[in-house]
Amino acid sequence: MRANAQLLLFLGAISITVILLGAAEPLKAQAEAAKSKTEGAQTAEQKFTNIQVLKGIPADQLIPSMQFISASLGVECEFCHVEHAMDKDDKKPKLIARKMMIMMMQIDADNFKNERVVTCYTCHRGSVHPVGTPILFAENTPVPHAPEEGMEAATALPSAQTILDKYLVAVGGTDALQKIKTRVQTGNIEVADNKYPIEIYSQAPDKRISISHPPSGPSVTAFNGEAGWLSASSGIRPMTPAEQQAARIDAELYFPLRLQQMYQEFQVGSGEVIDGKATYLVSAKGKDTPSLSLYFDQESGLLVRLIRYLETPLGRNPTEIDYADFRVVNGVKVPYRWTLARPNGRFTIQIDAVKQNVPVDEGQFVTPRVQEAH
């Protein structure tokens, strides 16, 4: 069952049964802020039944908030909810969850100016029951660096500008990149031990549509520069605003060139070792754009990992994308393999062929008539 749920989620066929979490009382400042941002849009309590704590948040943030709880505790929806009757209050864990959300919000309000510093994951760490006793030391357990060591290392790091300039050169440079007007990629997607064909069509500057072919029928994830949608055999649904922000990043054909226009604040740190290669970490923040953690191979300068964050009222849901198997096509280095991971699973796309500057049917980027998936 879990594998099937991952498959639906990752192929873009998100026909989710409403996940409802009744709770007690909204955090007033958060509700007012959410309301001002979504004037005219439905709130959670307007669209769903028995919403008590998360009142005032945009309706499209409720499901991501529930996904955050699920990932933080390592449980499925039915741990708190009655299957096919999500609005009922029959289960004790749901009643406890209401109290825990209020407690968490109050801690952040009293100590961190309502910023989501303390979250469900802070205590649970993927477990139903928080661990209150320190874990015993085990041999080969990594020892954290002292703060002084981290500060000394930071002084030797290159600037963000230097790293981003090297990245642009590594992929082929401005001229080569801007000569690419379209890109067609074909290969396979591997998810939950299954493999299916996939095609990805891109058109500059920011149109992208991927079509995978599971046994249930074609599954589509599309963004046309203005709007995004997801479709499968069960129907079509528009992307939420947060999903569109993420899709816009994926659709940027000139991402190495556009990065410094999309984001205004960059910080550099020591990155992790990825596939045996040392990396630099560049944290990017911008207005109305998901925050990014970017890992660049110190030697080649290429982007080998991107982590973006979906903000929810309860905390941030991360999505990690690892890029590998870079090959030169028309003077531009393109990753032929990328692995996308979320707290509830992962999938890998392996590309077999890339064609650039070939005709692409513009009709496929026309927003279809939306029919909500059920």
Secondary structure, 3 states (H helix, E strand, C coil): CHHHHHHHHHCCCCCCCCCCCCCCCCCHHHHHHHHHHCCCCCEHHHHCCCCCCCCCCEHHHHHHHHHHHHHHHCCCHHHCCECCECCCCCCHHHHHHHHHHHHHHHHHHHHCCCCCCCCHHHHHCCCCCCCCCCCCCCCCCCCCCCHHHHHHHHHCCCCHHHHHHHHHHHHCCHHHHHCCCEEEEEEEEEECCEEEEEEEEEECCCEEEEEECCCCCCEEEEECCCCEEEEECCEEEECCHHHHHHHHHHHCCCHHHHHHHHCCEEEEEECCCECCECEEEEEEEECCEEEEEEEEECCCCCEEEEEEEEECCCCEEEEEEEEEEEEEECCEEEEEEEEEEECCEEEEEEEEEEEECCCCCHHHHCCCCCCCCC
